[in-house]
Amino acid sequence: MTLVPETDRQKRTCRLLLVDDERDLRGLHHLLLQDEGFQVTDAESAKEGAREALRAPYDVAVIDERMPRIRGMALARWLRR
């Protein structure tokens, strides 16, 4: 089952940053989002997510709020700058 019609998925080149410390959930979300046509880059921590964001621009970020050390909302605020 797809959420976006095939013609729309083919047109979309949305770069998505996925940040989650739980490997299994991150992997599942990666597959689902990639199947919907997103170009997904994974990060396992807020620090790694910030590093990835400095390397390349992203159109959207999906961030787990409850991660060790740096919370997801802190990363989201930093990314908006």
Buried (B, 14 or more C-beta within 10 A) or exposed (E): EEEBEEEEBEEEEEBBBBBBBEEEEBEEBBEEBEBBBBBBBBBBBBBEBBEBBEEEEBEEBBBBEEBEEBBBEBBBEEBEE
